Amino acid sequence: MARCIFCMTKTGPFSTREHVLPESLGGGEWAVLPNGLLCDSCQNKFGSEIEQQALGDYPFSLLRTFLGIPTKKGKAPWFESWEGIIRASLLPGTVGYDPAPVFEQAVLEGKKTVIRVLAHPLKPDMICRFLLKMGVEVVAWDNEQDVFCSKFDEARRFALTGEKTGKWWYLQRERMDVVSRCFTQGITPDEWANNVKLEVAKLEGEHEMFHLSLLYLDMLVPLTRVITPQVEGLEEPEYRLFWI
Ligand SMILES: [Zn+2]
């Protein structure tokens, strides 16, 4: 029987196809959630509000642009910063750059040769909600009954509505040596596809944690809010903890 894993509606409608990992992060047919688990209204809300903002924010915007992961419509990804617009290019080791008006002259005259890009999310709450959305969907993937367990209620509510009763967090790890190699040498679609992983780990005390792994990037978010982060020995900038 159909039932939405976020708003719990049983009446739907359930007519859309949901990619647990968005197509613009390489989610293909394998990433489609079985029918009847996500209603059209929730899918639309996630797609238009949360995913869009998360995918346009660090770290996903940088990842997509520097590695040249095409958008859902097959276009080259780009992002905007105060420096101007940075675009993916087809040549490994290069990106396109349209300077912001204030820098145009300096770029033309060769006075500006360095571009600095902010490596920090502007909306970490959207990143966190996006991760929670994927995490709850992966729980449903693994077991269509378990996902309705009340221990996930906070996660599904925060993901869908942004409402929460306490702080949430996510942990990010970027392996910069891998980023540099992938950027300068380029990656093949196979290399990308073989290094994408979404999994939910069961921890002691019925707690569960979602792990998203994308080539050089790992992100971890608790699906049951009470888990406290264990970050001893995890040094910045490779590891970064974000509280929301
Ligand atoms: Zn729903």
Residues whose N, C-alpha, C, O or C-beta is under 5 A from the ligand:
A	BS01	ZN	C4 F6 C7 M8 C39 C42
